[in-house]
Amino acid sequence: MNERDFADLAVGHALNALSEADERAYQEAVAGNPHWDHHVRGAADAVAAISASVEPVEPPASVRASLFARISELPQESSVPGRFDSSPTTGAREDAATVEPQRETVSVGSSMASGWGPRRWFTLAASLAAVLILGFGAVTVSQLVSPPASVVALRQIEQAPDAQSASTTLPDGMVATAHWSPSTGQSVLVTDGMPALDADKTYELWFVRGDTPIAAGTFEPDDAGKATAVLNGEMHAGDIIAVTIEPAGGSPDGTPSSAPVVAVATA
């Protein structure tokens, strides 16, 4: 094991995130390389600093599994031939005997390209795990690695030079804000405080153009009543963005079956 790999394992050890095999390798490296202990202290200090700066939360049990499943989908190539290759090819034992001394003598200053093998992807996973476990348990892995389309659309609207928005607040405290941008051709409704619906109901979005409602997709708020929903279709100047409560899956005939619970005027 070289020092670069050991530094990666030190991060995982500090997070208590190593597999049994990696933990054994880590302990053997600690015993055989006491001059690397600054990596151990650095990783422990970093985790302690993060944990002291935020309120701990209890992450979902599925977070670790989901995170590593996502990381496993990423490319795991190394520019050092044979360094991480465990495939049972012919002559693998002879190749391993040749490569092994080189693995022990790789310097810390080796190229960045050689560092992005499985160990570097492990460090990325461990870093994300630290954020999730220590302070952002309510954020899902998919949101960190790949933000929802609605969030991406909202960012694009907000960054557009012609971004516009309008809000309405209902008597029960629910707030709905419509965001749109003609140059991006996108519109998004952000809500806070929407009541949860029964399983056989859903919220449906509409562009109300004059007297004509145009279906624009369904959405479900989270447990806190928050939602960021993209409206399907093209918004026209002066449209009212409305929300109705419909049967699960949306209005069966393409027209609202109830009075709007939200209506945001855009003009």
NUROLO-573516 format. One record per residue (C-alpha): residue in three letters; chain; x, y, z. Coordinates in steps of 0.05 Angstrom, whole numbers. Last residue first. Layout:
> rest:kette:u:v:w
> Ala:A:X:Y:Z
...
This chain:
> rest:kette:u:v:w
> Ala:A:-992:791:-301
> Thr:A:-968:725:-274
> Ala:A:-1029:710:-229
> Val:A:-1017:653:-181
> Ala:A:-1077:609:-166
> Val:A:-1075:555:-113
> Val:A:-1130:509:-87
> Pro:A:-1164:513:-155
> Ala:A:-1237:489:-158
> Ser:A:-1245:415:-172
> Ser:A:-1249:368:-231
> Pro:A:-1202:407:-274
> Thr:A:-1202:386:-348
> Gly:A:-1160:334:-382
> Asp:A:-1212:279:-379
> Pro:A:-1183:234:-325
> Ser:A:-1152:291:-285
> Gly:A:-1085:269:-257
> Gly:A:-1051:204:-240
> Ala:A:-1084:198:-172
> Pro:A:-1152:234:-175
> Glu:A:-1147:309:-177
> Ile:A:-1135:367:-129
> Thr:A:-1124:432:-167
> Val:A:-1065:478:-177
> Ala:A:-1064:542:-217
> Ile:A:-1014:584:-256
> Ile:A:-1051:642:-287
> Asp:A:-1026:659:-357
> Gly:A:-1012:733:-373
> Ala:A:-954:720:-420
> His:A:-957:650:-447
> Met:A:-927:588:-413
> Glu:A:-905:532:-458
> Gly:A:-916:460:-436
> Asn:A:-902:419:-374
> Leu:A:-898:459:-310
> Val:A:-837:442:-268
> Ala:A:-851:428:-195
> Thr:A:-812:448:-133
> Ala:A:-849:422:-72
> Lys:A:-854:434:3
> Gly:A:-910:408:47
> Ala:A:-862:385:101
> Asp:A:-873:312:84
> Asp:A:-855:326:12
> Pro:A:-903:356:-39
> Glu:A:-930:313:-96
> Phe:A:-934:334:-168
> Thr:A:-978:331:-230
> Gly:A:-969:359:-300
> Ala:A:-986:420:-341
> Ala:A:-1059:412:-360
> Ile:A:-1086:472:-399
> Pro:A:-1145:510:-368
> Thr:A:-1183:554:-417
> Asp:A:-1222:616:-393
> Gly:A:-1166:665:-410
> Arg:A:-1105:620:-409
> Val:A:-1104:581:-344
> Phe:A:-1039:542:-344
> Trp:A:-1052:483:-299
> Leu:A:-1016:440:-247
> Glu:A:-1045:378:-215
> Tyr:A:-1041:357:-142
> Thr:A:-1055:284:-128
> Lys:A:-1109:241:-97
> Asp:A:-1117:166:-85
> Ala:A:-1062:162:-33
> Asp:A:-1096:216:9
> Leu:A:-1066:285:5
> Ala:A:-1015:321:47
> Pro:A:-1028:395:59
> Met:A:-985:446:22
> Gly:A:-942:487:69
> Asp:A:-889:512:21
> Thr:A:-896:513:-55
> Val:A:-849:527:-113
> Leu:A:-880:529:-182
> Val:A:-833:526:-242
> Ser:A:-836:555:-312
> Gln:A:-790:543:-371
> Gly:A:-782:572:-441
> Thr:A:-710:591:-424
> Ser:A:-716:660:-456
> Pro:A:-787:670:-432
> Ser:A:-767:659:-359
> Trp:A:-813:635:-305
> His:A:-819:628:-229
> Ala:A:-886:618:-194
> Thr:A:-887:623:-118
> Ala:A:-937:588:-73
> Val:A:-943:601:1
> Met:A:-988:563:49
> Gly:A:-1004:603:111
> Asp:A:-1076:578:122
> Pro:A:-1102:644:94
> Leu:A:-1065:633:28
> Thr:A:-1002:668:6
> Thr:A:-990:684:-67
> Ser:A:-925:695:-104
> Ala:A:-900:721:-171
> Ser:A:-833:711:-206
> Gln:A:-794:735:-266
> Ala:A:-727:716:-298
> Asp:A:-710:757:-360
> Pro:A:-634:756:-351
> Ala:A:-635:681:-337
> Gln:A:-599:656:-275
> Glu:A:-663:647:-235
> Ile:A:-694:608:-293
> Gln:A:-635:562:-300
> Arg:A:-634:549:-226
> Leu:A:-708:533:-226
> Ala:A:-699:485:-284
> Val:A:-643:448:-248
> Val:A:-686:442:-186
> Ser:A:-744:415:-226
> Ala:A:-700:365:-262
> Pro:A:-679:336:-195
> Pro:A:-606:346:-175
> Ser:A:-557:290:-194
> Val:A:-502:276:-143
> Leu:A:-529:315:-85
> Gln:A:-603:305:-100
> Ser:A:-592:232:-115
> Val:A:-558:223:-47
> Thr:A:-619:250:-11
> Val:A:-618:312:32
> Ala:A:-654:305:99
> Gly:A:-592:277:131
> Phe:A:-554:341:119
> Gly:A:-510:352:178
> Leu:A:-463:298:202
> Ile:A:-488:236:168
> Leu:A:-502:266:100
> Val:A:-440:310:96
> Ala:A:-395:254:122
> Ala:A:-426:205:73
> Leu:A:-410:253:16
> Ser:A:-337:254:38
> Ala:A:-336:178:45
> Ala:A:-363:168:-25
> Leu:A:-312:216:-54
> Thr:A:-257:181:-15
> Phe:A:-281:114:-42
> Trp:A:-278:142:-112
> Arg:A:-205:160:-97
> Arg:A:-192:89:-72
> Pro:A:-226:58:-133
> Gly:A:-179:94:-182
> Trp:A:-172:168:-190
> Gly:A:-102:174:-163
> Ser:A:-63:157:-226
> Ala:A:-93:216:-262
> Met:A:-71:263:-207
> Ser:A:2:247:-222
> Ser:A:47:220:-168
> Gly:A:69:268:-113
> Val:A:54:220:-57
> Ser:A:106:173:-85
> Val:A:93:104:-112
> Thr:A:142:56:-79
> Glu:A:97:3:-51
> Arg:A:56:-3:-115
> Gln:A:120:-12:-156
> Pro:A:141:-71:-113
> Glu:A:73:-104:-129
> Val:A:76:-97:-205
> Thr:A:121:-156:-220
> Ala:A:90:-205:-172
> Ala:A:21:-184:-194
> Asp:A:39:-198:-267
> Glu:A:61:-269:-250
> Arg:A:-2:-282:-209
> Ala:A:-46:-254:-264
> Gly:A:-17:-300:-317
> Thr:A:-85:-314:-348
> Thr:A:-138:-264:-327
> Pro:A:-177:-268:-261
> Ser:A:-196:-194:-259
> Ser:A:-168:-158:-198
> Asp:A:-141:-98:-235
> Phe:A:-128:-41:-186
> Arg:A:-55:-26:-201
> Gly:A:-50:-69:-263
> Pro:A:-28:-12:-307
> Val:A:-25:55:-269
> Ser:A:-71:102:-307
> Ser:A:-130:80:-265
> Glu:A:-203:71:-285
> Gln:A:-262:71:-239
> Pro:A:-317:105:-280
> Leu:A:-379:120:-237
> Glu:A:-434:68:-227
> Ser:A:-402:44:-162
> Ile:A:-411:114:-133
> Arg:A:-486:109:-140
> Ala:A:-489:41:-105
> Phe:A:-442:69:-52
> Leu:A:-490:126:-38
> Ser:A:-553:83:-39
> Ala:A:-523:34:11
> Arg:A:-500:89:57
> Val:A:-566:126:55
> Ser:A:-613:67:63
> Ala:A:-616:70:138
> Pro:A:-642:141:134
> Pro:A:-597:192:168
> Glu:A:-606:210:242
> Val:A:-585:283:250
> Pro:A:-527:317:284
> Glu:A:-531:392:290
> Val:A:-474:425:253
> Ser:A:-405:456:266
> Ala:A:-379:405:316
> Ser:A:-389:347:268
> Ile:A:-350:382:214
> Ala:A:-291:397:260
> Ala:A:-291:326:288
> Val:A:-290:296:218
> Ala:A:-232:341:198
> Asp:A:-193:327:261
> Ala:A:-200:251:252
> Ala:A:-177:256:180
> Gly:A:-117:299:198
> Arg:A:-97:256:257
> Val:A:-97:192:215
> His:A:-60:226:158
> His:A:-8:251:207
> Asp:A:2:178:228
> Trp:A:39:163:164
> His:A:107:160:199
> Pro:A:81:100:238
> Asn:A:83:58:174
> Gly:A:79:-16:191
> Ala:A:28:-13:247
> Val:A:-16:38:212
> Ala:A:-11:-2:147
> Glu:A:-34:-65:182
> Gln:A:-92:-27:213
> Tyr:A:-114:1:146
> Ala:A:-110:-66:111
> Arg:A:-153:-97:165
> Glu:A:-203:-39:160
> Asp:A:-204:-47:84
> Ala:A:-222:-121:90
> Glu:A:-275:-108:142
> Ser:A:-307:-53:100
> Leu:A:-290:18:119
> Ala:A:-342:70:137
> Asn:A:-326:87:210
> Leu:A:-320:159:187
> Ala:A:-249:166:213
> His:A:-233:98:183
> Gly:A:-259:120:115
> Val:A:-215:182:117
> Ala:A:-155:141:139
> Leu:A:-167:93:81
> Asp:A:-158:150:31
> Ala:A:-93:172:65
> Phe:A:-69:100:62
> Asp:A:-81:97:-13
> Arg:A:-38:159:-24
> Glu:A:15:133:23
> Asn:A:26:69:-17
> Met:A:0:0:0
